[in-house]
Amino acid sequence: MVSMFKNTIVLVTLALLLFAGGCTTVTGDNTAAGDDATLLVYSGAGLKKPMTEIGDVFAEKYGIDVEYTFAGSGTLITQMELSRKGDAFVPGGTPDYRIAREKGLVEEPGYAAYHVPVIVVAKGNPKNITSVDDFARPGLKIALGGANTTAIGRAGDKLFQAHGTLDAVEKNVVLRAPTINEVVVAMNMGTADAALITLDLVNPETMDTIDLPQEDGLTLIVPIGATTFTEQPDVAQTFVEFVTSDEGKAIFAKHGFPVYPDPAYAGIEP
């Protein structure tokens, strides 16, 4: 009888120790987390390289795994709205973040880097494209991000509309991709003559670039913020602060993104 009583005490003690060990979390003062801590982050597909590395560094530093859902920003907003699960959102630009904010899905953002759109053309520019107005020239094959799924696709359509060329450009579009990555693939494979992508995704072996004038206003600021429905707000905020820290921004710079703030883009407002 005494033996059974002692065994019961040991089992209860072990259970309490395991429970205490599994409930440790990260707070804003960098407290270590338990082995089971995991963040779910919704990220624009065009940010995959820097965000993947940021997740690896964050996991090593804080002991918290980071899982991503990569897709076009419009798709991510729909997923968040339907599932009400996840911890942070980082789209390709502030216009999409503003939509998520208006839907009550995310908190106030921080800012990490700039997404700088450029015109890319086939290597050697065989079609002699010099500006975005040439996208309306009959016979060209144009690849663009989807206007409802990508920040750059939406911004590009506004630019064509401002230039009065939207309808003419649309007649030349051979691809409207759900993410900017598919546009890059089309240019690499030579199935498009020109496209709008961001500076960090340019492949110099298959593409030449043409800068867009700053007055066209296509440069986007990359925001990040915690979701309003996260069940671990302290951990989510720690991740947001890491992404927008000097260490996080250095990873963006490593992958070809100008980091926020930058005097060269002083006229770009969130």
N, C-alpha and C positions, 0 to 999 in steps of 0.2 A: 504493500500500500504506500509506504514511504517512498519507495522507488518510483512508483507511478507519479506521485506528487512532484518529486524532483524533476522528472522528465518533462512534466507539464510546464514547470517554471522555466526550464531551459528553452522550450519551444516558444513560449510567449516572449521571452527576452530576445531571442533571435528575430522573431517577427517584428518586434518594436524597432530593433536596430536596422533591419532592412527597410522598414517604412521610413525611418528618419533619414537614411542614406539616399533614398530615392526621391525625396521631396525637396532637395536643395535646388535653388534656382539662381539665375544671374540677376543682379540688381544694377542700378546705375553706377554703383561704386565698385564694379568689377568683381563681385563675389563669384566664386567658382560655381559651376552648375553640376548637376548629377549626370551620370552616363546616359540617362534616358531622355535628356532634354533635346528637342528638335524644333527647328523653325521651318515653317512653310512660307516661302517667298514667291510672290508673283512678279515675274520679270519680263520686260520686253525682250523679244528674241534677238534684237540687234545688240543687246547688252550681254550676251551669253558669255563671251570670253572674260571680260573683267569681273562679272558677277560670280562666275564659277570659281575664279581664283580667290576672290574676296571671301566666298563661302569656305574655301579650304583654309585660308589663313585665320578666319574667325573661329572655325572649329578647333584648330590647333591652339589658339590663344585662350579661348574661353571654355572649351570642352563641350560645345553645343553644335550638333550637326545642323547643316542648312540644306533643306530640300527645295528645289526650284520647280516651278511651272513656267516654262518659256513659251511665249506665244505673242501674237500681235496684241497691242494694248487693248483694243476694242474687245477682243475675245476674252482677255483676262478680266476685264471689268464685268462682263456677263457672267463669267465663272464665279467671281467673288459675290456678285449679287444673288446668284442662285444658291451657292453652297453656304455662304456666311461662315466660311472656315479659312484659316490662314492668318499670317502674322504681319506681313509687310508687302508693300506694292512699290515697284520701281519701273515706271514706263519710260518710253523713249523721249518724252517731252512733257512740259507742264500742261499743254492743252488737254491731254488725256487724264492727267492727274486731277485737273479741275473738274472734269466730268465725274470722276469717282468721288471727289469731295462733295459735289452737288447732290450725289446720290446717298451721301452719308456713309460711305464705305471706308474712308480713310481720315486720319488725323492731319494736323498741320505738317507740311513736308520740310525736309532739309534738302540741300542741293549739292550735287557731287561733281558734275562735269557738263560739258557741252556736246550735243550731237550736232555736228556741222555738215549739212547737206552739200553735196557737190554734184555736178554733171559728170557722168563717166561715159566714155565712148570707146569703141573698139580700138585696140592698139594701133597707133599710126593715124587714127581719125580718118578712115577712108571716105566717110560721108561728109567731111569738111563741116562738122557741126561747131558753131562758135558761141551759141547762147541758147537759153531755154526757148527762145522764140522759134528756133529751128526745129523743135519737137513737133511743130505743126506742119512741117514741110511734107507734102504728099510722098508716099512711098517708103518713108522711114519705118523701122520697127522699134517701138518704144516699150520698155518694161518699167512698171511702176508698182509701188506698194498700194494695197487696197485702201481706199479712202475711208472705209468703215472699220478697218482693223489695224492700220499703222499710222503712227504720228506723221511720218514723212509723206505718206500717201495723201493724207488730209491736207497737210501744208502745201504740197505740190499742186493739188487741185485749186487751192485758193490763189496760188501764184499764177497758174494758167488763166484762171478767171479774171484776175487783175490785169493780165496782159491781153485779155480778149481772145484767147486761143484755146480755151478748154474743149470746145466741141471738135475743133480740128485736130487737137492732140489725141483725143479719145479715139478718133478714126484710125490712128496709127498704133494704138496700144495692142500689143500681142500678148501681154501678160499683166494681170492685176493680181499680185501675190498677197496671201494672207500675212506673210512676214517679209521683212526686208531681205532676209537670207536667201529666199528663192529668187529675188531680183539679182542678187550677186551671182547665183548659180547660172542664171540666164546669160549674164554678161560673160562669165567665164567660159561658157559653152559656145558663145558666138551666136546665140539665137535672137539677140537684140542688138540694135545699132547704138542705142543710147539709153540711159536710165538716170534716175535720181537715187543716190544712195548716200550714206554718210562716210565721212573722211576715214574713219577707223576701219571700214570694210573694203577699202580700195585694194585691188590686187594689181600691182604695177606691172606684172608680167602679161596681163591680158587687157589692161585698161589704161587709157590716158584720162586725165581729169581736167575739168574746166571749172574755175571758181565761179560761184554765184555772187553777184554784187550784194554787199551788206544791206543795201536799201530794200532788197527783196525780202529781207526779214525771215528767212527760213531756218536760221540757227535756233536750235532748241536747247533748253536747259533740262538736264536729267534730274528729276526729283525723286525722293524716297520718303516714305512715311509708314507708320504703323497702321494696321487696319483698326477699325472701330470695334471689331468683334473678336480680336485676339483674346485668347484665354491666358496669355502670359505677357501682359503689357510691358513689364520691366525688361524682360528678355528682348522683346521686339524693339523697344526703344534703345537698348544697348546696341543692337545690330544697326539700327538707323544711324546712331552716333558714330559707329565704327566706319560705316560706308562713307560718311561725310567728313571723317577725320582726315588729317594729313596722310595717314597710312593708307586709308581706303582710296583717297584721291590719287595717291602715287601709283596704285594698281591701275586705275583708269588711264593715267598718263602713259604707263608702260604699254597699254594696248591702243595707243594712238588718239586718245581723247584729250582735248584741252580741258583743264580742270577749273572748277568754279571757285572764286570769281577770277576773271581774266580781263585785264584792261583792253585787250583786243576786241572783246565782245561787250564792252561797257554799255552799249545801247540796247542790249538784249535784256528784257525784263522778264521775271518769272510770270 
